[in-house]
Amino acid sequence: MRLRTTVAAALGALALVVTLPTSASATVGFFAYSYTGLDGTPQIAELINPPSGKCVTLPEVADPHSSNPADSPWNYTVSTATVFTGPDCDGDSFTLRPIGGHASERLKLRSVVFS
């Protein structure tokens, strides 16, 4: 039931975001991921209308020496998202389809690029 509510809220937010104007160099929608906060608790962050064709290093997990990677990505943008294990779109990669592509907590990431 909790997953259904989360997905419904995410789709509602996507519908709202899709109706908002955006710049020509940004994809429409949002990209969410989980990470471990400084106090050790799970946190969720979002990129809203992220830039297209530009690598985005996730700020909460940018430094491999001081943070664990993020996980559980959800792609609610209209673009394909390619996530990378390292910062600056380096390392192994995995592609998430537009509007609902996701992965489990086993997929670790530190950066993403939207096509």
C-alpha positions as CSV (number, residue, x, y, z in Angstrom):
1,M,0.0,0.0,0.0
2,R,2.8,2.4,0.8
3,L,4.5,1.8,-2.6
4,R,1.2,2.5,-4.3
5,T,0.8,5.8,-2.5
6,T,4.4,6.8,-3.2
7,V,4.0,6.0,-6.9
8,A,0.7,7.8,-7.1
9,A,2.2,10.9,-5.5
10,A,5.2,10.7,-7.8
11,L,3.0,10.5,-10.9
12,G,0.9,13.4,-9.6
13,A,4.1,15.5,-9.1
14,L,5.2,14.5,-12.6
15,A,1.9,15.7,-14.1
16,L,2.5,19.0,-12.4
17,V,6.1,19.3,-13.4
18,V,5.3,18.5,-17.1
19,T,2.9,21.5,-17.2
20,L,5.6,23.9,-16.0
21,P,7.8,25.7,-18.5
22,T,11.4,24.8,-18.7
23,S,14.5,25.9,-20.6
24,A,15.5,24.4,-23.9
25,S,18.5,22.6,-22.4
26,A,16.6,20.8,-19.6
27,T,14.6,17.6,-19.5
28,V,11.1,17.8,-18.0
29,G,10.3,15.9,-14.8
30,F,12.2,14.7,-11.8
31,F,14.8,12.1,-10.9
32,A,14.7,10.8,-7.3
33,Y,17.3,8.7,-5.4
34,S,18.1,7.5,-1.9
35,Y,21.2,8.2,0.1
36,T,22.4,7.9,3.7
37,G,22.4,11.2,5.6
38,L,25.2,12.4,7.9
39,D,23.2,11.0,10.8
40,G,23.0,7.6,9.2
41,T,19.3,7.8,8.3
42,P,18.0,7.2,4.8
43,Q,17.2,10.3,2.9
44,I,15.5,11.0,-0.5
45,A,16.7,13.7,-2.9
46,E,15.3,14.9,-6.3
47,L,16.7,16.6,-9.3
48,I,13.8,18.7,-10.9
49,N,14.0,19.5,-14.6
50,P,17.7,18.4,-14.7
51,P,19.9,19.6,-17.6
52,S,19.9,17.4,-20.8
53,G,23.2,16.1,-22.1
54,K,25.2,17.3,-19.1
55,C,26.7,15.1,-16.4
56,V,25.2,15.8,-13.0
57,T,27.2,14.6,-10.0
58,L,24.8,14.0,-7.1
59,P,25.9,16.6,-4.5
60,E,25.1,14.4,-1.4
61,V,27.4,11.6,-2.6
62,A,29.9,13.4,-4.7
63,D,33.0,12.4,-2.7
64,P,33.7,8.7,-2.7
65,H,36.1,9.1,0.3
66,S,33.5,10.7,2.6
67,S,30.1,9.2,1.6
68,N,28.4,6.0,0.5
69,P,26.9,6.1,-3.0
70,A,23.2,6.8,-3.6
71,D,20.9,4.0,-4.6
72,S,17.3,3.2,-5.6
73,P,17.0,5.7,-8.5
74,W,13.6,6.6,-10.0
75,N,13.5,8.4,-13.4
76,Y,10.3,10.4,-13.8
77,T,11.7,12.6,-16.6
78,V,10.8,12.4,-20.2
79,S,14.4,11.5,-21.1
80,T,16.5,8.3,-20.7
81,A,18.7,8.6,-17.6
82,T,22.1,6.9,-17.6
83,V,23.5,6.5,-14.1
84,F,27.1,6.0,-13.2
85,T,28.9,4.4,-10.2
86,G,31.4,7.3,-10.0
87,P,31.3,11.0,-9.9
88,D,31.6,13.0,-13.2
89,C,29.8,10.2,-15.1
90,D,32.7,7.8,-14.6
91,G,32.7,4.1,-13.9
92,D,30.0,1.5,-14.7
93,S,26.7,2.7,-16.0
94,F,23.1,1.6,-16.2
95,T,20.2,3.1,-18.2
96,L,16.8,3.9,-16.8
97,R,13.9,4.4,-19.2
98,P,11.9,7.6,-19.2
99,I,8.7,8.1,-17.0
100,G,9.1,5.4,-14.4
101,G,12.4,3.6,-15.0
102,H,13.8,2.5,-11.6
103,A,16.2,0.2,-9.9
104,S,16.6,-1.3,-6.5
105,E,18.9,-0.4,-3.6
106,R,21.5,-2.7,-5.2
107,L,22.2,-0.2,-7.9
108,K,24.8,2.3,-6.6
109,L,25.3,5.7,-8.3
110,R,27.1,9.0,-7.9
111,S,26.2,10.8,-11.1
112,V,23.6,10.8,-14.0
113,V,23.2,12.2,-17.5
114,F,19.9,12.7,-19.3
115,S,19.6,12.2,-23.1
